[in-house]
Amino acid sequence: MPSYKLYYFEGRGLGEASRQLFALADVSFEDVRLTMEKFMELKSTLPYGQMPVLEVDGVQIPQSVAIARFLAKKFGFAGKTEVEQAIVDGICDQWKDFYAEIRPYCYGKFGICPPGWEDLEKAKTEVLIPARDKFFGFLKNLLNKNKSGFLVEGGVTYADLFIVDNMTSLVGWFSGYFEGHPEIEAYYKRVQDIPKLKAWLTKRPNTPF
Ligand SMILES: N[C@@H](CCC(=O)N[C@@H](CS)C(=O)NCC(=O)O)C(=O)O
């Protein structure tokens, strides 16, 4: 078994889906959580100066989605066929587009408002809610296409993990996040109820994002 070391900040952010893949697969890893001060010391040694970074037997892999996809393929959470894997990759890309679209709202919540978006209520109504409704429509179509309860027929994948973890941040900031979307709320709970994931969620540090 290779030795795995995952570097990220204390929060969930872009590192959490990979931590969850280790938990789902019951594979041990070193969960390195850096303070900003420690990160700044290491920054110049990281491939793109950012985290997450996964070290596999000392070799560094950057970029959150590449890391999660690598682990998901190894552990069986990337889709069951090549076609399904491509669909899962596309779902994750679509989620990244959504993540970019809602930046004015999320960055406000991180305390780094982009210029012109200082009013968080305005960012919620004009950016988050329309983007959410569009994205939830895509998720509903995917959920209705199969009977697994997840986004593809072959069961839970790394795309479910990114999407559901991001929902945890959003519903923490905006309690009405699932209002009018009971199927999506049920999906959110279904993913978190997977026994090994539930065990991880219970023991991990509790952070707002
Ligand atoms: N596209 C990259 C983005 C990585 C990223 O933005 N990382 C942030 C934390 S979420 C970071 O390292 N920020 C510190 C910095 O850029 O100095 C990914 O998905 O991994």
The ligand as an SDF file (V2000), in Angstrom:
LIG
                    3D

 20 19  0  0  0  0  0  0  0  0999 V2000
   -8.0120   24.8510   -8.6960 N   0  0  0  0  0  0  0  0  0  0  0  0
   -7.3870   24.5580   -7.4230 C   0  0  0  0  0  0  0  0  0  0  0  0
   -7.6710   25.7170   -6.4880 C   0  0  0  0  0  0  0  0  0  0  0  0
   -6.9060   25.5400   -5.1920 C   0  0  0  0  0  0  0  0  0  0  0  0
   -7.1430   26.6950   -4.2300 C   0  0  0  0  0  0  0  0  0  0  0  0
   -7.7570   27.7160   -4.5660 O   0  0  0  0  0  0  0  0  0  0  0  0
   -6.6010   26.5100   -3.0280 N   0  0  0  0  0  0  0  0  0  0  0  0
   -6.7220   27.5190   -2.0230 C   0  0  0  0  0  0  0  0  0  0  0  0
   -7.4390   26.9360   -0.8010 C   0  0  0  0  0  0  0  0  0  0  0  0
   -9.0610   26.4070   -1.1930 S   0  0  0  0  0  0  0  0  0  0  0  0
   -5.3360   27.9500   -1.5780 C   0  0  0  0  0  0  0  0  0  0  0  0
   -4.3970   27.1540   -1.5410 O   0  0  0  0  0  0  0  0  0  0  0  0
   -5.2170   29.2330   -1.2130 N   0  0  0  0  0  0  0  0  0  0  0  0
   -3.9950   29.8050   -0.7170 C   0  0  0  0  0  0  0  0  0  0  0  0
   -3.2220   30.5530   -1.7660 C   0  0  0  0  0  0  0  0  0  0  0  0
   -3.6300   30.5850   -2.9560 O   0  0  0  0  0  0  0  0  0  0  0  0
   -2.1970   31.1470   -1.4100 O   0  0  0  0  0  0  0  0  0  0  0  0
   -7.9460   23.2360   -6.8650 C   0  0  0  0  0  0  0  0  0  0  0  0
   -9.0890   22.8900   -7.1970 O   0  0  0  0  0  0  0  0  0  0  0  0
   -7.2210   22.5610   -6.1170 O   0  0  0  0  0  0  0  0  0  0  0  0
  1  2  1  0
  2  3  1  0
  2 18  1  0
  3  4  1  0
  4  5  1  0
  5  6  2  0
  5  7  1  0
  7  8  1  0
  8  9  1  0
  8 11  1  0
  9 10  1  0
 11 12  2  0
 11 13  1  0
 13 14  1  0
 14 15  1  0
 15 16  2  0
 15 17  1  0
 18 19  2  0
 18 20  1  0
M  END
$$$$
